[in-house]
Amino acid sequence: MDSTFLDASAFEDARRRYAIGDPDLAAAVARWRRSADEMLAAPLVSVTEKTRPAPSGNPHDYVSLSIYWWPNPLTGKPYYHRDGHRNPEADEYDAPRLSAMARRVHRLALVGGLTGERHYTDRAAEQLRVWFIDPATRMNPNLRHSQLIPGINRGSRQGVIEGVPLVRRVLDAAWLVDQAGAWTPEDRSTFDGWVRSYMHWLLLSARGAAERKRVNNHGTYYDLQVAALAHYLGDVDTVAETLTRARGRLTRQIKADGKQPEELRRTKSFDYSVYNLYAWFDLARLADRHGVNLWDSSGRDPHTAAESGLGRLRRALDYLVDHTSEPKDWPHAQLNSVRPEQLRNLLWFAAAAYDEPGYRSRAENYPHPYPRVHRELMALRGVAMPIQAGTTSRE
């Protein structure tokens, strides 16, 4: 087992710094601890607690609503599509519960791992057992009924994207729990079996195959999930295959001028362009762990001639930066306000990947409300960044 998006050496350094009373890290942990304490007191959550049953009738099956679909005002069903307008009915399904569970185990395991206080890590382990291990409450390892549309289907291929919290948060939480010795070998074996079964479902199911072919953010997040799951399991062949596919995906998704055409078609084109690029940056960071450079990749198939000039990821970021000096500069559809501060972490990741001061300077234009907390979180992800002038450890 290895960490996924946390940097293991940076984590060990943070543990050492906390133990000797480093004031910056202490300030960050104090803020994280406040939310972790609330999570300690909250009841454990399970996929079986749903009030909206899955079409299968099995309470262990995850089910969610496709968020941009709304009841027909005259007939109720079938639902109709309103792109960019979220139906609050989605909160009655499993998606919010899954996201809350992922945030919870990650925060509890992180605080417990940094401080050595086992009651946090033990609670994270309890939550992992409830969601993934206990036969009475565990989730079945598939997303067959995710993003269903009442009156139209029992789940859709688009719902595969809802597994992202499992790889962005849960895998590192499991690594932290394992590092702390907070679960048994049987617990870990059963959890790893769940991860393997879910990865196989992504690889072999019709829904997974359909998402694999997508040329928008759904395809990117599919590759991110498979690569992260395979990395966690030590399946280097599947990681390599996925990264090769991702390299070929680049030119289909990101054009030479940095535009992401599929995302620019959306009614929230800036938001979706940023959202897709975060998936790409996570993939690139994971690829670094396997000796694959996506940062400078043109996206060409390795058997064809390489394209000269900047890699596609850098071009995509530059396009977003160049067109958001002022929010009014964004030339595409955007239902809500353009918020350039969404680029903050992308710029910090790019500054580290390219050793480019210009990205660092631009990132500093979007200060985090809790700069020391942000600095420590980025450090745990392997990105060193300076503390902003004028800040104190009291945040």
Buried (B, 14 or more C-beta within 10 A) or exposed (E): BEBBBBBBEBBEBBBEBBEEEBEBBBBBBBBBBEBBEEBBEEEBBBBBEBEEEBBBEEBBBBBBBBBBBBBEEEEEEEBBEEEBEEBEBBEEBBBEBBBBBBBBBBBBBBBBBBBEBBBBBBBBBBBBBBBBBBEEBBBBBBBBBBBBBBBBBEBBBBBBBBBBBBBBBBBBBBBBBBBBEBBEEEBBEBBBEBBBEBBBBBBEBEBBEBBBEBEBBBBBBBBBBBBBBBBBBEBEEBBBBBBEBBBBBBBBBBBEEBBBBBBBEBBBBBBBBBBBBBBBBBBBBBBBBBEBEBBBBBBBEEEEEEBEEBBBBBBBBBBBBEBBEEEEEBEBBBEEEBBBEBBBBBBBBBBBBBEBEEBBEBBBEBEBEBBBBBBBBBBBBBBEBEBEEEBEBEB
